[in-house]
């Protein structure tokens, strides 16, 4: 079974509760992420706690997409 | 994909044997909801735990000020569980959870069947309760990061 990435997403620069969701890959800085109907850009990504089994635990900081 | 393979990708079941996964699979129901459907209501009794298989849900809590709108405290996507507090402490629902994606597929576990399974197999009970504790810890870490 492939790795699963459980990610705590925090949005900077606006009032937003963030999200927790699984991904099938580790997001990269600059990647676009959709939380519900809203889309953001990954600004920072760090390991939050040690890996357990196939699960990796990450924290990602997001910002709004500039238009 | 086999049902056991689907369950293996759920963090709640991490560390279980194939046999244990199969026994949990036997008490796991499936539900599909539409956008706007309420899954749990804050303050109401609850006897079920939910795991988001596909889709996205919004978790809201009421404000102390009855004039204020409920506040969204977190959004939960694929692989995340909710309703576990009522499963563990038998208390009322701590939040209202609503489907926000066009469709949301959930795994549903009834408390009585789950606790019976834990009584019958202490290894399964230990692993699942440890995973619930780890998930609650992760949610606390997320809240701390949001509040920073």
Backbone of each chain as ProteinMPNN parsed JSONL, in Angstrom:
{"seq_chain_A": "XXXXXXXXXXXXXXXXXXXXXXXXXXXXXXXXXXXXXXXXXXXXXXXXXXXXXXXXXXXXXXXXXXX", "coords_chain_A": {"N_chain_A": [[0.836, -1.2, 0.0], [0.485, 2.237, -0.794], [1.985, 5.335, 0.435], [0.18, 7.543, 2.637], [-0.752, 10.878, 3.092], [-1.496, 12.813, 5.734], [-2.779, 15.914, 6.212], [-2.546, 19.007, 7.86], [-3.979, 21.911, 7.069], [-3.396, 25.325, 7.099], [-4.638, 28.542, 6.625], [-3.227, 31.563, 5.719], [-3.569, 35.133, 6.105], [-6.263, 35.541, 5.768], [-9.549, 35.217, 7.227], [-10.065, 32.052, 8.07], [-10.872, 28.703, 8.773], [-9.153, 26.673, 8.1], [-8.176, 23.275, 7.215], [-8.344, 19.693, 7.477], [-7.097, 17.009, 5.774], [-6.573, 14.053, 3.765], [-3.916, 13.22, 1.486], [-2.517, 11.884, -1.553], [0.07, 12.384, -2.052], [3.048, 14.237, -1.093], [2.524, 17.601, -0.722], [3.903, 20.264, -2.736], [5.791, 23.319, -2.449], [4.171, 26.115, -3.798], [2.317, 24.634, -5.118], [-1.134, 24.219, -6.054], [-3.973, 23.999, -3.951], [-7.154, 22.702, -3.231], [-9.625, 23.59, -1.012], [-12.587, 22.589, -0.237], [-14.679, 24.756, -1.905], [-12.837, 26.678, -2.351], [-9.616, 27.754, -3.559], [-6.122, 27.536, -2.976], [-2.609, 28.487, -2.532], [0.274, 26.574, -1.791], [2.468, 27.563, 0.694], [4.32, 26.842, 2.592], [5.65, 23.783, 3.874], [5.774, 21.324, 6.331], [7.004, 18.546, 8.338], [4.866, 17.281, 10.779], [4.425, 15.442, 12.926], [5.997, 12.262, 13.818], [6.106, 9.684, 11.254], [3.656, 7.087, 11.006], [3.212, 3.791, 10.354], [1.808, 3.604, 7.174], [1.159, 6.212, 7.155], [1.802, 9.642, 6.916], [2.41, 12.69, 8.58], [1.633, 15.963, 8.141], [2.109, 19.56, 8.08], [0.755, 22.268, 6.423], [1.138, 25.541, 5.192], [-0.99, 27.881, 3.747], [-1.767, 30.303, 1.203], [-3.873, 32.87, -0.242], [-4.693, 32.775, -3.75], [-3.095, 34.956, -5.923], [-4.547, 37.316, -8.087]], "CA_chain_A": [[0.0, 0.0, 0.0], [1.275, 3.453, -0.907], [1.911, 6.267, 1.559], [-0.942, 8.488, 2.723], [-0.291, 12.098, 3.766], [-2.56, 13.513, 6.462], [-2.241, 17.273, 6.213], [-3.221, 20.115, 8.533], [-3.827, 23.113, 6.24], [-3.721, 26.597, 7.746], [-4.669, 29.626, 5.636], [-2.758, 32.855, 6.228], [-4.008, 36.333, 5.395], [-7.716, 35.702, 5.745], [-10.257, 34.464, 8.263], [-10.386, 30.738, 7.508], [-10.568, 27.693, 9.801], [-8.24, 25.64, 7.622], [-8.778, 21.968, 6.923], [-7.521, 18.491, 7.627], [-7.484, 16.023, 4.77], [-5.52, 13.157, 3.281], [-3.478, 13.358, 0.097], [-1.72, 10.726, -1.973], [1.455, 12.814, -2.25], [3.434, 15.374, -0.265], [2.404, 18.818, -1.541], [5.123, 21.056, -2.919], [5.588, 24.767, -2.372], [3.681, 26.644, -5.08], [1.215, 23.796, -5.609], [-2.479, 24.7, -5.725], [-4.758, 23.054, -3.148], [-8.55, 23.105, -3.146], [-10.322, 23.274, 0.235], [-13.985, 22.839, -0.588], [-14.818, 25.493, -3.165], [-11.756, 27.669, -2.446], [-8.312, 27.237, -3.967], [-5.015, 28.267, -2.364], [-1.257, 28.097, -2.925], [1.088, 26.106, -0.668], [3.571, 28.486, 0.981], [5.291, 26.151, 3.439], [5.202, 22.434, 4.238], [6.702, 20.732, 7.311], [6.543, 17.342, 9.034], [4.269, 17.695, 12.049], [4.774, 14.393, 13.895], [6.626, 11.143, 13.097], [5.308, 8.777, 10.432], [3.169, 5.851, 11.649], [2.762, 2.908, 9.28], [1.836, 4.25, 5.854], [0.646, 7.57, 7.321], [2.736, 10.749, 7.149], [1.63, 13.775, 9.18], [2.247, 17.204, 7.665], [1.431, 20.846, 8.266], [0.981, 23.139, 5.268], [0.627, 26.909, 5.257], [-1.542, 28.277, 2.452], [-2.174, 31.705, 1.011], [-4.817, 33.043, -1.351], [-4.092, 32.916, -5.076], [-3.13, 36.348, -6.395], [-5.065, 37.433, -9.471]], "C_chain_A": [[0.873, 1.252, 0.0], [1.075, 4.375, 0.302], [0.669, 7.151, 1.463], [-0.462, 9.674, 3.555], [-1.492, 12.8, 4.402], [-2.056, 14.93, 6.734], [-3.162, 18.246, 6.954], [-2.936, 21.366, 7.705], [-4.257, 24.342, 7.032], [-3.607, 27.696, 6.696], [-4.229, 30.922, 6.295], [-3.384, 33.991, 5.425], [-5.497, 36.483, 5.245], [-8.325, 34.847, 6.855], [-10.703, 33.137, 7.659], [-9.998, 29.681, 8.532], [-9.563, 26.645, 9.358], [-8.961, 24.321, 7.407], [-7.796, 20.863, 7.266], [-8.003, 17.505, 6.576], [-6.286, 15.193, 4.332], [-5.175, 13.476, 1.838], [-2.621, 12.151, -0.257], [-0.268, 11.104, -2.287], [1.748, 13.985, -1.324], [3.348, 16.638, -1.122], [3.738, 19.562, -1.638], [4.788, 22.539, -2.813], [5.201, 25.282, -3.761], [2.526, 25.847, -5.644], [-0.131, 24.396, -5.203], [-3.253, 23.604, -5.002], [-6.176, 23.583, -3.043], [-9.114, 22.645, -1.803], [-11.796, 23.591, 0.004], [-14.046, 23.555, -1.914], [-13.655, 26.451, -3.39], [-10.422, 27.01, -2.796], [-7.212, 28.143, -3.428], [-3.687, 27.767, -2.924], [-0.498, 27.657, -1.674], [2.307, 27.016, -0.526], [4.694, 27.781, 1.735], [4.743, 24.772, 3.76], [6.246, 21.827, 5.178], [6.106, 19.442, 7.867], [6.032, 17.763, 10.406], [4.61, 16.716, 13.166], [5.354, 13.214, 13.118], [5.612, 10.286, 12.325], [4.879, 7.563, 11.255], [2.593, 4.967, 10.554], [2.886, 3.613, 7.941], [1.446, 5.723, 5.941], [1.75, 8.565, 7.676], [1.904, 11.957, 7.597], [2.321, 15.108, 8.905], [1.413, 18.417, 8.069], [1.778, 21.727, 7.071], [0.369, 24.512, 5.524], [0.202, 27.314, 3.851], [-1.78, 29.775, 2.399], [-3.112, 31.77, -0.196], [-4.066, 33.18, -2.666], [-4.218, 34.368, -5.522], [-3.62, 36.396, -7.83], [-4.671, 38.762, -10.089]], "O_chain_A": [[1.877, 1.317, 0.709], [0.133, 4.217, 1.079], [0.18, 7.463, 0.377], [0.16, 9.493, 4.602], [-2.376, 13.307, 3.713], [-1.038, 15.122, 7.398], [-4.368, 18.302, 6.716], [-1.797, 21.829, 7.641], [-5.363, 24.384, 7.571], [-2.616, 27.777, 5.97], [-4.792, 31.333, 7.31], [-3.689, 33.846, 4.242], [-5.961, 37.457, 4.652], [-7.715, 33.899, 7.348], [-11.613, 33.102, 6.832], [-8.91, 29.749, 9.104], [-9.157, 25.807, 10.163], [-10.19, 24.255, 7.416], [-6.586, 21.075, 7.335], [-9.194, 17.204, 6.503], [-5.135, 15.591, 4.511], [-6.016, 13.94, 1.068], [-2.071, 11.483, 0.619], [0.521, 10.268, -2.728], [0.834, 14.646, -0.83], [4.03, 16.736, -2.142], [4.578, 19.491, -0.741], [3.655, 22.956, -3.055], [5.823, 24.931, -4.763], [1.827, 26.314, -6.544], [-0.252, 25.005, -4.14], [-3.2, 22.434, -5.383], [-6.384, 24.771, -2.794], [-9.087, 21.455, -1.489], [-12.194, 24.755, 0.05], [-13.548, 23.061, -2.925], [-13.494, 26.983, -4.488], [-10.136, 25.883, -2.394], [-7.352, 29.366, -3.422], [-3.626, 26.789, -3.669], [-0.609, 28.287, -0.623], [3.069, 27.219, -1.471], [5.871, 28.084, 1.541], [3.533, 24.593, 3.904], [7.438, 21.811, 4.874], [4.89, 19.253, 7.875], [6.698, 18.52, 11.114], [5.04, 17.131, 14.242], [5.225, 13.16, 11.895], [4.441, 10.183, 12.691], [5.634, 7.071, 12.094], [1.615, 5.33, 9.9], [3.941, 4.154, 7.611], [1.404, 6.413, 4.923], [2.523, 8.354, 8.609], [0.827, 12.211, 7.057], [3.435, 15.355, 9.366], [0.218, 18.327, 8.352], [2.951, 21.909, 6.745], [-0.758, 24.63, 6.006], [0.94, 27.116, 2.886], [-1.97, 30.427, 3.426], [-3.146, 30.874, -1.04], [-2.928, 33.65, -2.69], [-5.307, 34.941, -5.503], [-3.176, 35.626, -8.681], [-5.016, 39.034, -11.239]]}, "seq_chain_B": "XXXXXXXXXXXXXXXXXXXXXXXXXXXXXXXXXXXXXXXXXXXXXXXXXXXXXXXXXXXXXXXXXXXXXXXXXXXXXXXXXXXXXXXXXXXXXXXXXXXXXXXXXXXXXXXXXXXXXXXXXXXXXXXXXXXXXXXXXXXXXXXXXXXX", "coords_chain_B": {"N_chain_B": [[-11.043, -2.403, -5.986], [-10.579, -4.256, -2.974], [-12.85, -4.512, -0.116], [-11.393, -4.635, 2.327], [-8.996, -3.455, 1.6], [-9.812, -0.854, 1.151], [-10.5, -0.086, 3.744], [-8.014, -0.294, 4.928], [-6.718, 1.97, 4.143], [-7.672, 3.842, 5.825], [-6.973, 5.834, 8.545], [-7.896, 5.34, 11.131], [-7.936, 2.615, 11.334], [-5.346, 1.781, 11.215], [-2.729, -0.499, 11.784], [-4.163, -2.764, 12.314], [-4.895, -6.285, 11.894], [-5.574, -8.314, 8.929], [-7.792, -9.931, 9.477], [-8.954, -8.587, 11.611], [-9.567, -6.184, 10.367], [-11.481, -7.113, 8.599], [-13.502, -7.844, 10.389], [-14.204, -5.366, 11.408], [-15.018, -4.175, 9.071], [-17.357, -5.516, 8.702], [-19.134, -4.262, 10.406], [-19.274, -1.74, 9.477], [-21.11, 0.779, 8.019], [-22.312, 2.409, 4.978], [-22.857, 5.672, 3.763], [-24.281, 8.095, 1.6], [-24.231, 11.513, 1.025], [-25.719, 14.712, 0.203], [-24.727, 18.057, -0.833], [-25.045, 20.363, 1.796], [-26.529, 18.738, 3.455], [-27.17, 17.849, 6.834], [-25.155, 16.181, 9.137], [-24.387, 15.688, 11.819], [-25.738, 17.231, 14.77], [-24.96, 19.893, 16.863], [-25.066, 19.459, 20.377], [-27.004, 17.499, 20.312], [-27.838, 14.046, 21.09], [-25.587, 11.372, 20.215], [-24.68, 8.399, 18.502], [-22.982, 7.432, 16.673], [-20.013, 7.03, 14.724], [-18.188, 8.704, 12.186], [-16.511, 8.455, 9.043], [-14.895, 10.229, 6.566], [-15.046, 9.169, 3.404], [-15.096, 9.952, 0.761], [-15.211, 13.317, -0.363], [-16.197, 16.361, 1.379], [-16.533, 17.963, 4.477], [-18.017, 20.4, 6.701], [-17.316, 21.725, 9.859], [-19.074, 23.14, 12.425], [-19.559, 25.385, 15.211], [-21.755, 26.687, 17.704], [-22.063, 30.124, 18.79], [-21.386, 31.872, 21.92], [-22.92, 34.097, 22.023], [-26.202, 34.408, 21.268], [-27.107, 35.811, 19.098], [-25.175, 35.721, 17.198], [-23.807, 34.141, 14.254], [-23.246, 30.586, 13.745], [-19.858, 29.376, 14.057], [-17.372, 28.333, 11.779], [-15.189, 25.774, 12.572], [-13.387, 23.947, 11.587], [-12.572, 22.316, 8.484], [-13.152, 19.147, 7.081], [-11.658, 16.659, 5.142], [-11.128, 13.972, 2.796], [-10.627, 10.808, 4.32], [-10.788, 11.63, 6.942], [-12.045, 11.488, 10.324], [-15.056, 11.966, 12.27], [-17.265, 12.657, 15.059], [-16.28, 11.006, 16.918], [-15.949, 11.744, 19.579], [-18.427, 11.558, 20.906], [-18.678, 8.876, 20.695], [-16.739, 7.876, 22.357], [-16.989, 9.245, 24.879], [-19.678, 9.298, 25.377], [-21.128, 11.618, 25.457], [-23.08, 14.589, 24.426], [-23.266, 15.691, 20.955], [-20.517, 17.673, 19.949], [-20.382, 19.496, 17.978], [-21.84, 20.82, 14.956], [-22.067, 19.121, 11.928], [-21.759, 19.336, 8.476], [-22.357, 18.37, 5.124], [-20.412, 19.65, 2.478], [-19.456, 19.303, -0.054], [-20.52, 18.406, -3.416], [-21.35, 15.689, -3.364], [-20.953, 13.532, -0.576], [-19.296, 10.763, 0.609], [-19.578, 8.496, 3.222], [-18.14, 6.38, 5.771], [-19.803, 4.634, 8.315], [-19.997, 3.934, 11.743], [-21.637, 2.197, 14.251], [-21.992, 2.849, 17.736], [-22.6, 0.824, 19.76], [-22.141, -1.638, 18.459], [-19.482, -1.287, 17.812], [-18.22, -1.021, 20.355], [-18.768, -3.522, 21.374], [-17.257, -5.103, 19.68], [-14.706, -4.234, 20.425], [-14.655, -5.188, 23.041], [-14.671, -7.912, 22.571], [-12.293, -8.341, 21.241], [-9.419, -7.443, 22.375], [-6.991, -6.484, 21.367], [-7.719, -5.292, 18.95], [-9.436, -3.349, 20.028], [-7.606, -1.829, 21.567], [-5.866, -0.831, 19.542], [-7.6, 0.665, 17.856], [-8.663, 2.531, 19.673], [-6.272, 3.828, 20.392], [-5.686, 4.977, 17.931], [-7.856, 6.699, 17.662], [-7.282, 8.451, 19.77], [-4.869, 9.507, 18.789], [-5.822, 10.83, 16.544], [-7.494, 12.77, 17.702], [-5.513, 14.207, 19.007], [-4.086, 15.171, 16.795], [-6.003, 16.878, 15.723], [-6.118, 18.778, 17.765], [-3.517, 19.821, 17.559], [-3.763, 20.972, 15.036], [-5.712, 22.958, 15.587], [-4.202, 24.52, 17.346], [-2.259, 25.473, 15.592], [-3.79, 26.974, 13.835], [-4.647, 28.959, 15.536], [-2.367, 30.347, 16.071]], "CA_chain_B": [[-10.34, -2.525, -4.703], [-11.31, -5.046, -1.99], [-13.264, -3.711, 1.045], [-10.322, -4.566, 3.328], [-8.007, -2.483, 1.105], [-10.385, 0.47, 1.379], [-10.384, 0.202, 5.181], [-6.595, -0.173, 5.292], [-6.299, 3.352, 3.864], [-8.281, 4.706, 6.838], [-6.035, 5.913, 9.667], [-8.516, 4.754, 12.328], [-7.714, 1.175, 11.343], [-3.915, 1.514, 11.036], [-2.176, -1.423, 12.775], [-5.019, -3.94, 12.483], [-4.651, -7.42, 11.002], [-6.614, -8.486, 7.904], [-8.992, -10.485, 10.119], [-9.578, -7.507, 12.393], [-10.16, -5.251, 9.394], [-12.707, -7.728, 8.068], [-14.559, -7.788, 11.406], [-14.671, -3.977, 11.455], [-15.745, -3.95, 7.817], [-18.696, -6.106, 8.827], [-20.047, -3.361, 11.141], [-19.158, -0.42, 8.832], [-22.108, 1.089, 7.012], [-21.93, 3.462, 4.029], [-23.92, 6.642, 3.485], [-23.931, 9.15, 0.645], [-24.985, 12.728, 1.338], [-25.641, 15.809, -0.767], [-24.288, 19.331, -0.256], [-26.022, 20.991, 2.689], [-27.105, 17.765, 4.399], [-26.611, 17.873, 8.186], [-24.798, 14.818, 9.565], [-24.577, 15.711, 13.27], [-26.159, 18.542, 15.276], [-24.391, 20.244, 18.166], [-25.968, 19.331, 21.523], [-27.872, 16.33, 20.194], [-27.141, 12.787, 21.394], [-25.036, 10.725, 19.02], [-24.171, 7.047, 18.762], [-22.281, 6.942, 15.483], [-18.75, 7.642, 14.295], [-18.194, 8.849, 10.727], [-15.232, 8.64, 8.367], [-15.107, 10.755, 5.212], [-14.387, 8.336, 2.385], [-14.923, 10.903, -0.348], [-15.969, 14.546, -0.168], [-15.698, 17.42, 2.246], [-17.558, 18.402, 5.432], [-17.723, 21.615, 7.465], [-17.632, 21.549, 11.276], [-19.395, 24.454, 13.003], [-19.995, 25.44, 16.61], [-22.524, 27.897, 17.99], [-21.376, 31.133, 19.589], [-22.053, 32.175, 23.207], [-23.899, 35.13, 21.712], [-27.226, 33.758, 20.436], [-27.34, 36.613, 17.898], [-24.108, 35.462, 16.228], [-23.903, 32.934, 13.433], [-22.285, 29.537, 14.119], [-18.52, 29.614, 13.51], [-16.717, 27.135, 11.245], [-13.95, 25.54, 13.327], [-12.466, 23.211, 10.715], [-13.143, 21.543, 7.39], [-12.537, 17.812, 7.058], [-11.723, 16.018, 3.832], [-10.989, 12.522, 2.647], [-9.87, 10.049, 5.316], [-10.91, 12.167, 8.305], [-13.187, 11.004, 11.092], [-15.715, 12.875, 13.22], [-18.264, 11.936, 15.857], [-15.589, 10.066, 17.813], [-16.068, 12.148, 20.985], [-19.655, 10.962, 21.434], [-18.469, 7.422, 20.738], [-15.847, 7.551, 23.474], [-17.427, 9.745, 26.201], [-21.14, 9.163, 25.429], [-21.729, 12.941, 25.615], [-23.782, 15.1, 23.236], [-22.413, 16.147, 19.855], [-19.846, 18.93, 20.278], [-20.427, 20.394, 16.822], [-22.7, 20.473, 13.825], [-21.257, 18.772, 10.755], [-22.59, 19.45, 7.27], [-21.683, 18.071, 3.856], [-20.292, 20.846, 1.638], [-19.154, 18.927, -1.444], [-21.767, 17.99, -4.081], [-21.7, 14.445, -2.683], [-19.979, 13.088, 0.419], [-19.456, 9.354, 0.972], [-19.11, 8.278, 4.588], [-18.246, 5.132, 6.522], [-20.528, 4.887, 9.563], [-19.866, 2.846, 12.712], [-22.519, 2.325, 15.41], [-21.236, 2.72, 18.979], [-22.789, -0.445, 20.469], [-21.449, -2.709, 17.713], [-18.049, -1.01, 17.919], [-17.748, -1.344, 21.707], [-18.837, -4.991, 21.509], [-16.087, -5.621, 18.966], [-13.543, -3.94, 21.272], [-14.715, -6.117, 24.183], [-14.375, -9.268, 22.092], [-10.916, -8.408, 20.737], [-8.765, -6.33, 23.068], [-5.966, -5.879, 20.511], [-8.45, -4.386, 18.055], [-9.902, -2.223, 20.837], [-6.463, -0.982, 21.91], [-5.35, -0.147, 18.34], [-8.558, 1.666, 17.376], [-8.72, 3.623, 20.669], [-5.022, 4.588, 20.239], [-5.802, 5.776, 16.712], [-8.795, 7.793, 17.951], [-6.53, 9.414, 20.586], [-3.912, 10.181, 17.904], [-6.572, 11.739, 15.676], [-7.888, 13.921, 18.529], [-4.274, 14.965, 19.215], [-3.792, 15.87, 15.538], [-6.966, 17.98, 15.602], [-5.669, 19.812, 18.705], [-2.348, 20.475, 16.95], [-4.267, 21.821, 13.954], [-6.332, 24.149, 16.207], [-3.115, 25.364, 17.872], [-1.599, 26.127, 14.465], [-4.721, 27.978, 13.298], [-4.76, 30.052, 16.511], [-1.039, 30.957, 16.278]], "C_chain_B": [[-11.197, -3.325, -3.712], [-11.726, -4.165, -0.801], [-12.165, -3.566, 2.093], [-9.262, -3.546, 2.899], [-8.505, -1.052, 1.309], [-10.201, 0.855, 2.841], [-8.933, 0.399, 5.599], [-6.079, 1.259, 5.068], [-6.912, 4.352, 4.838], [-7.401, 4.666, 8.086], [-6.584, 5.264, 10.93], [-8.159, 3.277, 12.464], [-6.244, 0.796, 11.171], [-3.414, 0.593, 12.151], [-3.024, -2.658, 13.008], [-4.632, -5.042, 11.506], [-5.777, -7.492, 9.967], [-7.911, -8.998, 8.523], [-9.736, -9.404, 10.902], [-10.237, -6.482, 11.475], [-11.475, -5.799, 8.852], [-13.835, -7.646, 9.093], [-15.081, -6.354, 11.561], [-15.484, -3.641, 10.202], [-17.18, -4.447, 7.912], [-19.662, -5.189, 9.588], [-20.016, -1.933, 10.576], [-20.281, -0.245, 7.82], [-21.573, 2.146, 6.058], [-23.125, 4.388, 3.842], [-23.41, 7.664, 2.486], [-24.848, 10.343, 0.89], [-24.79, 13.766, 0.243], [-25.169, 17.075, -0.059], [-25.402, 19.942, 0.587], [-26.647, 20.035, 3.683], [-26.382, 17.852, 5.743], [-26.358, 16.423, 8.626], [-24.906, 14.692, 11.081], [-24.994, 17.124, 13.664], [-25.607, 18.743, 16.669], [-25.45, 20.115, 19.267], [-26.878, 18.12, 21.49], [-27.125, 15.061, 20.599], [-26.642, 12.139, 20.102], [-24.458, 9.369, 19.358], [-23.37, 6.52, 17.577], [-21.002, 7.735, 15.217], [-18.748, 7.643, 12.769], [-16.767, 9.02, 10.205], [-15.533, 9.11, 6.946], [-14.322, 9.878, 4.234], [-14.1, 9.175, 1.144], [-15.756, 12.146, -0.045], [-15.36, 15.44, 0.892], [-16.833, 17.839, 3.176], [-17.062, 19.621, 6.206], [-18.191, 21.387, 8.901], [-17.877, 22.926, 11.882], [-19.826, 24.314, 14.457], [-20.747, 26.752, 16.827], [-21.697, 28.836, 18.85], [-22.097, 31.293, 20.928], [-23.166, 33.202, 22.988], [-24.961, 34.532, 20.78], [-27.526, 34.53, 19.149], [-26.314, 36.297, 16.798], [-24.353, 34.165, 15.461], [-22.957, 31.865, 13.976], [-20.957, 29.778, 13.4], [-17.954, 28.289, 12.975], [-15.387, 26.945, 11.964], [-12.93, 24.734, 12.52], [-13.262, 22.594, 9.558], [-12.424, 20.206, 7.35], [-12.753, 17.172, 5.695], [-11.498, 14.528, 3.922], [-10.131, 11.899, 3.752], [-10.07, 10.494, 6.75], [-12.16, 11.635, 8.995], [-13.789, 12.128, 11.927], [-16.814, 12.077, 13.922], [-17.624, 11.007, 16.865], [-15.728, 10.446, 19.279], [-17.302, 11.504, 21.616], [-19.519, 9.441, 21.542], [-17.683, 7.03, 21.982], [-16.436, 7.987, 24.813], [-18.944, 9.733, 26.385], [-21.86, 10.516, 25.594], [-22.452, 13.385, 24.355], [-22.785, 15.523, 22.159], [-21.815, 17.512, 20.184], [-19.937, 19.934, 19.135], [-21.474, 19.906, 15.827], [-21.801, 20.203, 12.622], [-22.191, 18.679, 9.546], [-21.756, 19.077, 6.046], [-21.596, 19.346, 3.026], [-19.917, 20.516, 0.194], [-20.456, 18.431, -2.093], [-22.275, 16.642, -3.562], [-20.58, 14.102, -1.702], [-20.292, 11.634, 0.768], [-18.824, 9.132, 2.34], [-19.118, 6.783, 4.944], [-18.918, 5.492, 7.839], [-20.39, 3.677, 10.475], [-20.754, 3.138, 13.912], [-21.746, 2.025, 16.693], [-21.383, 1.334, 19.621], [-22.045, -1.582, 19.777], [-19.936, -2.546, 17.836], [-17.515, -1.407, 19.298], [-17.78, -2.849, 21.95], [-17.625, -5.633, 20.845], [-14.816, -5.404, 19.798], [-13.49, -4.879, 22.479], [-14.273, -7.513, 23.758], [-12.926, -9.422, 21.643], [-10.149, -7.213, 21.304], [-7.649, -5.692, 22.248], [-6.615, -4.874, 19.563], [-8.897, -3.139, 18.826], [-8.775, -1.267, 21.173], [-6.013, -0.161, 20.694], [-6.297, 0.965, 17.9], [-8.648, 2.836, 18.36], [-7.443, 4.472, 20.607], [-5.12, 5.496, 19.015], [-6.783, 6.935, 16.882], [-8.074, 8.873, 18.765], [-5.553, 10.203, 19.712], [-4.625, 11.183, 17.0], [-7.026, 12.978, 16.454], [-6.678, 14.822, 18.776], [-3.933, 15.779, 17.967], [-4.728, 17.064, 15.372], [-6.589, 19.123, 16.548], [-4.473, 20.571, 18.148], [-2.789, 21.421, 15.837], [-4.869, 23.1, 14.526], [-5.256, 25.094, 16.731], [-2.441, 26.136, 16.738], [-2.487, 27.221, 13.867], [-4.736, 29.205, 14.212], [-3.455, 30.82, 16.681], [-1.0, 32.388, 15.758]], "O_chain_B": [[-12.404, -3.101, -3.619], [-11.047, -3.184, -0.497], [-12.014, -2.498, 2.687], [-8.693, -2.852, 3.742], [-7.721, -0.149, 1.602], [-9.797, 1.976, 3.149], [-8.649, 1.168, 6.517], [-5.129, 1.697, 5.718], [-6.707, 5.559, 4.707], [-7.117, 3.593, 8.619], [-5.824, 4.699, 11.717], [-8.088, 2.749, 13.574], [-5.927, -0.381, 11.0], [-3.643, 0.867, 13.329], [-2.657, -3.516, 13.811], [-4.106, -4.771, 10.427], [-6.801, -6.823, 10.104], [-8.998, -8.561, 8.147], [-10.963, -9.314, 10.865], [-11.322, -5.977, 11.764], [-12.446, -5.065, 8.669], [-14.988, -7.408, 8.731], [-16.268, -6.153, 11.817], [-16.487, -2.93, 10.259], [-18.093, -3.893, 7.3], [-20.877, -5.318, 9.436], [-20.649, -1.03, 11.123], [-20.396, -1.024, 6.873], [-20.507, 2.717, 6.292], [-24.267, 3.935, 3.771], [-22.242, 8.052, 2.523], [-26.07, 10.207, 0.953], [-23.836, 13.71, -0.534], [-25.207, 17.156, 1.169], [-26.551, 20.029, 0.153], [-27.241, 20.477, 4.667], [-25.154, 17.919, 5.797], [-27.228, 15.56, 8.503], [-25.451, 13.709, 11.583], [-24.652, 18.094, 12.987], [-25.757, 17.891, 17.545], [-26.575, 20.592, 19.121], [-27.461, 17.747, 22.508], [-25.903, 15.001, 20.466], [-27.215, 12.342, 19.031], [-23.814, 9.209, 20.394], [-23.106, 5.322, 17.478], [-20.931, 8.941, 15.454], [-19.24, 6.708, 12.136], [-15.929, 9.651, 10.849], [-16.31, 8.491, 6.22], [-13.091, 9.858, 4.246], [-13.016, 9.116, 0.563], [-16.871, 12.043, 0.466], [-14.192, 15.308, 1.258], [-17.961, 18.047, 2.73], [-15.86, 19.844, 6.347], [-19.305, 20.92, 9.139], [-16.994, 23.783, 11.857], [-20.372, 23.294, 14.877], [-20.429, 27.779, 16.227], [-20.766, 28.421, 19.54], [-23.258, 30.909, 21.069], [-24.198, 33.185, 23.658], [-24.66, 34.188, 19.637], [-28.123, 33.986, 18.22], [-26.551, 36.569, 15.621], [-25.004, 33.237, 15.942], [-21.958, 32.204, 14.61], [-20.925, 30.308, 12.289], [-18.047, 27.256, 13.637], [-14.549, 27.847, 11.969], [-11.728, 24.842, 12.763], [-14.471, 22.385, 9.659], [-11.214, 20.144, 7.564], [-13.864, 17.145, 5.166], [-11.656, 13.911, 4.976], [-9.053, 12.398, 4.075], [-9.596, 9.839, 7.679], [-13.181, 11.369, 8.362], [-13.121, 13.111, 12.247], [-17.233, 11.009, 13.475], [-18.321, 10.296, 17.59], [-15.638, 9.579, 20.147], [-17.233, 10.971, 22.723], [-20.164, 8.806, 22.377], [-17.93, 5.984, 22.583], [-16.405, 7.226, 25.78], [-19.44, 10.12, 27.443], [-23.065, 10.549, 25.842], [-22.454, 12.682, 23.345], [-21.598, 15.691, 22.436], [-22.523, 18.407, 20.645], [-19.6, 21.105, 19.314], [-21.92, 18.759, 15.857], [-20.883, 20.973, 12.338], [-23.244, 18.043, 9.586], [-20.582, 19.436, 5.955], [-22.592, 20.055, 2.879], [-20.048, 21.366, -0.687], [-21.397, 18.073, -1.384], [-23.473, 16.466, -3.344], [-19.405, 14.353, -1.972], [-21.409, 11.31, 1.17], [-17.685, 9.528, 2.586], [-19.975, 6.025, 4.489], [-18.633, 6.541, 8.416], [-20.627, 2.543, 10.059], [-20.645, 4.2, 14.525], [-20.953, 1.085, 16.748], [-20.378, 0.727, 19.991], [-21.395, -2.395, 20.434], [-19.2, -3.527, 17.95], [-16.474, -2.057, 19.396], [-16.922, -3.389, 22.648], [-17.042, -6.581, 21.371], [-13.956, -6.282, 19.867], [-12.413, -5.312, 22.888], [-13.582, -8.207, 24.503], [-12.389, -10.53, 21.666], [-10.225, -6.107, 20.769], [-7.375, -4.501, 22.399], [-6.128, -3.755, 19.393], [-8.757, -2.016, 18.34], [-8.937, -0.049, 21.087], [-5.805, 1.048, 20.796], [-5.859, 2.077, 17.604], [-8.702, 3.994, 17.946], [-7.508, 5.693, 20.75], [-4.688, 6.648, 19.056], [-6.582, 8.016, 16.327], [-8.227, 10.063, 18.494], [-5.417, 11.416, 19.867], [-4.096, 12.259, 16.721], [-6.957, 14.096, 15.944], [-6.796, 16.047, 18.759], [-3.538, 16.94, 18.07], [-4.305, 18.133, 14.934], [-6.718, 20.294, 16.191], [-4.403, 21.796, 18.242], [-2.265, 22.527, 15.705], [-4.592, 24.195, 14.037], [-5.367, 26.312, 16.588], [-2.092, 27.306, 16.897], [-1.993, 28.266, 13.444], [-4.826, 30.339, 13.743], [-3.432, 31.843, 17.365], [0.034, 33.05, 15.85]]}, "name": "protein", "num_of_chains": 2, "seq": "XXXXXXXXXXXXXXXXXXXXXXXXXXXXXXXXXXXXXXXXXXXXXXXXXXXXXXXXXXXXXXXXXXXXXXXXXXXXXXXXXXXXXXXXXXXXXXXXXXXXXXXXXXXXXXXXXXXXXXXXXXXXXXXXXXXXXXXXXXXXXXXXXXXXXXXXXXXXXXXXXXXXXXXXXXXXXXXXXXXXXXXXXXXXXXXXXXXXXXXXXXXXXXXXXXXXXXX"}
